[in-house]
Amino acid sequence: MFVFKDGKEIDMFVLGRQSCYLFGRDRTVVDIPTEHPSCSKQHAVIQFRQVTRRNEFGDVQRFVKPFLIDLDSANGCCVNGEDVPPSRYYELRSGDTCQFGASAREYVLLDESAAT
């Protein structure tokens, strides 16, 4: 996950080593700190979940996918400019841009396997 502010990369986090990552202002508990005062102390989580789907042949396929959950934050989250409903799993895709509260920082999710 790359973090941009004003079009410049300012940070990078490797996701996938844990099942979830907590975003927020409370540095004592969060995995990825958000600096903006409009962000809640515990603002949102990216949770990796296994999903099961059937392909066109009826075969069951299992994937681990990232989901964003807004933890009923005061100022919400958006993905690609669209508001995320609070307390619901919102599936993320490679290339999605997440923003928290009124922060100008953009958190861009990139899947390493998508680069090959």
C-alpha positions as CSV (number, residue, x, y, z in Angstrom):
1,M,0.0,0.0,0.0
2,F,1.4,3.3,-1.1
3,V,0.6,6.6,0.7
4,F,0.4,9.8,-1.4
5,K,0.0,13.4,-0.4
6,D,-0.3,16.2,-3.0
7,G,0.6,13.6,-5.7
8,K,3.9,12.6,-4.0
9,E,4.6,9.3,-2.4
10,I,5.3,9.8,1.3
11,D,5.1,6.3,2.7
12,M,4.7,2.6,1.8
13,F,3.3,-0.3,3.9
14,V,3.5,-4.0,3.0
15,L,0.2,-5.7,3.7
16,G,-0.6,-9.3,4.0
17,R,1.6,-10.4,6.8
18,Q,-1.3,-10.0,9.3
19,S,-4.9,-10.7,8.9
20,C,-5.9,-7.1,9.6
21,Y,-4.5,-3.6,9.8
22,L,-5.9,-0.9,12.0
23,F,-5.8,2.7,10.8
24,G,-6.2,5.7,13.1
25,R,-4.7,8.5,15.1
26,D,-3.9,6.5,18.3
27,R,-0.3,5.4,17.7
28,T,-0.4,3.1,20.8
29,V,-2.8,0.7,19.1
30,V,-2.9,1.3,15.3
31,D,-0.8,-0.5,12.7
32,I,-0.9,2.4,10.2
33,P,-1.2,5.9,11.7
34,T,-3.3,8.6,10.1
35,E,-2.2,12.1,11.0
36,H,-5.2,14.2,10.2
37,P,-7.3,15.6,13.1
38,S,-10.5,14.6,11.3
39,C,-9.5,10.9,11.6
40,S,-10.8,8.9,14.6
41,K,-8.4,7.3,17.1
42,Q,-9.4,3.9,15.6
43,H,-10.8,4.9,12.2
44,A,-10.9,1.8,10.0
45,V,-9.5,-1.7,9.4
46,I,-8.3,-3.5,6.3
47,Q,-9.2,-7.2,6.9
48,F,-8.1,-10.1,4.7
49,R,-10.9,-12.6,4.4
50,Q,-11.2,-15.9,2.5
51,V,-14.0,-15.8,-0.1
52,T,-15.4,-18.7,-2.0
53,R,-16.7,-18.5,-5.5
54,R,-17.7,-21.0,-8.2
55,N,-16.3,-20.6,-11.7
56,E,-18.2,-21.2,-14.9
57,F,-17.6,-25.0,-14.6
58,G,-19.0,-25.1,-11.0
59,D,-15.6,-25.6,-9.4
60,V,-15.2,-24.0,-6.0
61,Q,-12.4,-21.5,-5.9
62,R,-11.1,-19.8,-2.7
63,F,-9.4,-16.5,-2.6
64,V,-8.1,-14.2,0.2
65,K,-9.3,-10.7,-0.5
66,P,-8.8,-7.4,1.3
67,F,-11.9,-5.6,2.7
68,L,-12.2,-2.1,4.3
69,I,-14.4,-1.7,7.4
70,D,-15.2,1.8,8.6
71,L,-15.3,1.5,12.4
72,D,-18.2,4.0,12.8
73,S,-15.6,6.8,12.5
74,A,-16.8,10.4,13.0
75,N,-15.9,11.5,9.4
76,G,-16.0,8.3,7.4
77,C,-13.9,6.7,4.7
78,C,-14.1,6.7,0.9
79,V,-12.8,4.4,-1.8
80,N,-12.2,5.9,-5.2
81,G,-14.3,8.9,-4.1
82,E,-17.3,6.8,-3.0
83,D,-18.4,6.8,0.7
84,V,-18.0,3.5,2.5
85,P,-20.9,2.5,4.7
86,P,-19.9,2.1,8.3
87,S,-19.5,-1.3,10.0
88,R,-19.8,-3.2,6.6
89,Y,-17.2,-5.1,4.7
90,Y,-16.3,-3.2,1.5
91,E,-14.2,-5.3,-0.9
92,L,-11.0,-3.6,-2.1
93,R,-9.4,-4.2,-5.5
94,S,-5.8,-3.6,-6.7
95,G,-5.5,0.1,-7.6
96,D,-8.2,1.3,-5.2
97,T,-7.6,4.6,-3.5
98,C,-8.7,4.9,0.2
99,Q,-9.1,8.1,2.1
100,F,-9.9,8.6,5.8
101,G,-11.8,11.5,7.2
102,A,-11.0,14.9,5.5
103,S,-7.4,13.9,5.0
104,A,-5.8,14.7,1.7
105,R,-3.6,11.5,2.0
106,E,-4.5,8.8,-0.5
107,Y,-3.8,5.2,0.4
108,V,-3.4,3.2,-2.8
109,L,-3.7,-0.6,-2.6
110,L,-1.6,-2.5,-5.1
111,D,-1.6,-6.3,-5.4
112,E,2.0,-7.5,-6.1
113,S,0.6,-10.4,-8.3
114,A,-1.2,-7.8,-10.5
115,A,2.2,-6.5,-11.6
116,T,3.2,-9.8,-13.3
